[in-house]
Amino acid sequence: MSGSPIIQEDKLIGAVTHVFVNDPTSGYGGHIEWMLQEAEIK
Protein backbone atom coordinates (compact mmCIF):
# COMPACT_ATOMS: atom_id res chain seq x y z
CA MET A 1 0.00 0.00 0.00
CA SER A 2 1.33 3.39 -0.92
CA GLY A 3 0.56 6.48 1.11
CA SER A 4 -0.48 7.17 4.65
CA PRO A 5 -3.08 4.84 6.16
CA ILE A 6 -6.60 6.06 6.90
CA ILE A 7 -7.86 4.45 10.09
CA GLN A 8 -11.43 4.80 11.28
CA GLU A 9 -12.83 3.12 14.40
CA ASP A 10 -9.62 1.06 14.71
CA LYS A 11 -9.99 -0.31 11.14
CA LEU A 12 -7.86 0.31 8.06
CA ILE A 13 -10.22 1.79 5.48
CA GLY A 14 -7.79 3.18 2.91
CA ALA A 15 -4.75 5.33 2.27
CA VAL A 16 -4.07 8.98 1.45
CA THR A 17 -2.38 9.06 -1.95
CA HIS A 18 -2.07 12.78 -2.77
CA VAL A 19 -2.37 16.01 -0.81
CA PHE A 20 -2.54 19.40 -2.50
CA VAL A 21 0.46 21.62 -1.71
CA ASN A 22 -1.70 24.76 -1.66
CA ASP A 23 -4.26 23.13 0.66
CA PRO A 24 -2.91 20.29 2.84
CA THR A 25 -6.42 19.66 4.17
CA SER A 26 -7.55 18.43 0.72
CA GLY A 27 -6.33 15.54 -1.37
CA TYR A 28 -7.12 12.08 -2.70
CA GLY A 29 -7.40 8.74 -1.00
CA GLY A 30 -7.98 5.15 -2.04
CA HIS A 31 -10.44 2.76 -0.40
CA ILE A 32 -9.01 -0.49 0.96
CA GLU A 33 -11.57 -2.40 -1.14
CA TRP A 34 -10.03 -0.96 -4.33
CA MET A 35 -6.53 -1.94 -3.20
CA LEU A 36 -7.61 -5.49 -2.36
CA GLN A 37 -9.34 -5.86 -5.76
CA GLU A 38 -6.21 -4.63 -7.60
CA ALA A 39 -4.08 -7.09 -5.63
CA GLU A 40 -6.65 -9.84 -6.34
CA ILE A 41 -7.11 -10.45 -2.62
CA LYS A 42 -10.58 -11.50 -1.55
Residue pairs with C-beta under 8 A, 6 or more apart in sequence:
1 15
1 35
2 15
2 17
3 15
3 16
3 17
3 29
3 30
4 15
4 16
5 12
5 14
5 15
5 16
6 12
6 13
6 14
6 15
6 16
6 29
7 13
12 32
13 31
13 32
14 29
14 30
14 31
14 32
14 34
14 35
15 29
15 30
15 32
15 35
16 27
16 28
16 29
17 27
17 28
17 29
17 30
18 27
18 28
19 26
19 27
20 26
20 27
36 42
